[in-house]
Amino acid sequence: MNYDRHDLLDPLAAEFVIGTLGGAARRRFQRLCIVLPAARAARTRWEDRFATLALSLAPLTPGAATWQGIHRQITATKVTSLAPRLRRRLWLPLAAAAAVLGIAVWLGPRLLSPPSQVLVVLGADAQHPQWRIERTADAQQLRVTSFAAMTSNPQGAFELWALPRDGKPPVSLGLLPRAGHAAYQLSTLQSAAVLAAGKLAVSIEPAGGSPTGAPTGPVIMVGAVVVST
């Protein structure tokens, strides 16, 4: 498929965000978002659209009958006397409530946190990404996603550095997680360094980070910053 075509990429992004894109197709689109800025942009556009839609919906309070139906479903050990039509009437409100709850859980972090921009994906090569580095639009926060658990160098730490375009010394942005996600509030110095960075790098440091404020161990990954202000 030619993923440079907007008319093909945009529907995939929409299905991914709404949750109807599954299986191998969903995993393929996730990998595509790592390497293709147009895919990330399409996904962000649809996330923003659904966030706006959620904000425009007025909250609804479930009626007494709905709560009574929930209570019966929780406390009953066996239901044998409900007619099919009555069972449908009980389950429809429950299904609707579950759907609303699922949307709220999915949208919650996006509505409560400022949008972010991908700075760089660091890894051994394009086929083996290790960390995705993002910053918020105001450059006040850094967000990191680890794609796979880092098992090497168990006694040390992996420190992230901003490499300024003007050749000034690197600025530490903190220690990278070995797995999962992490978010860091940036100092004024770090925020300025992120905005001025041409590249980000990862070095291996002692546990707790560099003792000197500069890289002391080998630099194992370097990536060019793809978002600039």
LINVENGI-V543743 format. One record per residue. N is the residue number from 1. PHI is phi in degrees with one decimal (none if undefined). Layout:
BEGIN
((N | PHI) (N | PHI))
END
This chain:
BEGIN
((1 | none) (2 | -83.9) (3 | -76.7) (4 | -76.7) (5 | -83.1) (6 | -62.7) (7 | -68.6) (8 | -97.3) (9 | -73.4) (10 | -63.8) (11 | -63.3) (12 | -63.4) (13 | -62.6) (14 | -62.9) (15 | -64.3) (16 | -62.4) (17 | -68.6) (18 | -76.8) (19 | 100.8) (20 | -90.0) (21 | -90.3) (22 | -130.1) (23 | 60.9) (24 | -63.4) (25 | -63.9) (26 | -67.4) (27 | -64.7) (28 | -64.5) (29 | -69.1) (30 | -60.7) (31 | -66.3) (32 | -62.5) (33 | -64.3) (34 | -71.3) (35 | -106.8) (36 | -120.7) (37 | -58.0) (38 | -63.7) (39 | -68.5) (40 | -62.7) (41 | -65.4) (42 | -64.7) (43 | -62.7) (44 | -64.1) (45 | -59.7) (46 | -72.3) (47 | -61.2) (48 | -64.5) (49 | -62.5) (50 | -71.4) (51 | -63.5) (52 | -63.1) (53 | -62.2) (54 | -63.0) (55 | -67.8) (56 | -84.5) (57 | -87.7) (58 | -75.9) (59 | -65.8) (60 | -117.3) (61 | -97.6) (62 | -60.0) (63 | -74.3) (64 | -60.8) (65 | -62.2) (66 | -64.3) (67 | -64.8) (68 | -63.5) (69 | -62.8) (70 | -62.7) (71 | -60.6) (72 | -63.4) (73 | -66.3) (74 | -76.2) (75 | -90.2) (76 | -73.9) (77 | -89.0) (78 | -157.6) (79 | -116.4) (80 | -123.3) (81 | -99.5) (82 | -75.7) (83 | -72.4) (84 | -53.7) (85 | -66.8) (86 | -68.1) (87 | -62.1) (88 | -63.7) (89 | -65.9) (90 | -75.1) (91 | -79.7) (92 | -60.2) (93 | -62.1) (94 | -65.0) (95 | -64.1) (96 | -64.1) (97 | -63.6) (98 | -64.5) (99 | -64.5) (100 | -63.6) (101 | -62.7) (102 | -62.2) (103 | -64.1) (104 | -63.6) (105 | -63.8) (106 | -70.2) (107 | -83.7) (108 | -49.9) (109 | -60.3) (110 | -71.9) (111 | -80.4) (112 | -88.5) (113 | -117.7) (114 | -67.6) (115 | -64.1) (116 | -125.3) (117 | -123.8) (118 | -73.6) (119 | -88.4) (120 | -165.4) (121 | -112.4) (122 | -103.9) (123 | -176.1) (124 | -62.5) (125 | -162.1) (126 | -64.0) (127 | -85.2) (128 | -132.4) (129 | -68.2) (130 | -111.3) (131 | -132.1) (132 | -105.0) (133 | -107.8) (134 | -125.5) (135 | -130.1) (136 | -72.0) (137 | -60.3) (138 | -89.3) (139 | 59.5) (140 | -96.4) (141 | -142.7) (142 | -113.0) (143 | -123.7) (144 | -126.6) (145 | -121.6) (146 | -96.8) (147 | -82.6) (148 | -151.8) (149 | -64.2) (150 | -91.3) (151 | -103.0) (152 | -76.7) (153 | 51.3) (154 | -64.0) (155 | -90.2) (156 | -109.6) (157 | -136.0) (158 | -109.2) (159 | -107.7) (160 | -97.0) (161 | -128.9) (162 | -93.7) (163 | -105.7) (164 | -63.1) (165 | -67.7) (166 | -86.5) (167 | 84.2) (168 | -68.3) (169 | -60.5) (170 | -61.4) (171 | -119.5) (172 | -70.1) (173 | -109.4) (174 | 114.7) (175 | -91.7) (176 | -85.1) (177 | -71.4) (178 | -75.8) (179 | -158.5) (180 | 78.6) (181 | -121.7) (182 | -153.0) (183 | -133.4) (184 | -127.2) (185 | -82.0) (186 | -91.8) (187 | -74.9) (188 | -59.8) (189 | -64.0) (190 | -66.2) (191 | -60.1) (192 | -63.6) (193 | -67.1) (194 | -63.6) (195 | -66.6) (196 | -95.1) (197 | -75.6) (198 | -95.2) (199 | -145.7) (200 | -118.6) (201 | -135.6) (202 | -123.4) (203 | -121.1) (204 | -91.5) (205 | -126.6) (206 | -62.1) (207 | -54.3) (208 | 96.4) (209 | 104.7) (210 | -59.5) (211 | -81.8) (212 | -111.7) (213 | 85.7) (214 | -137.2) (215 | -58.8) (216 | -113.1) (217 | -105.2) (218 | -66.0) (219 | -87.3) (220 | -103.4) (221 | -145.8) (222 | -139.7) (223 | -141.7) (224 | -75.9) (225 | -71.1) (226 | -102.9) (227 | -116.1) (228 | -132.9) (229 | -117.4))
END
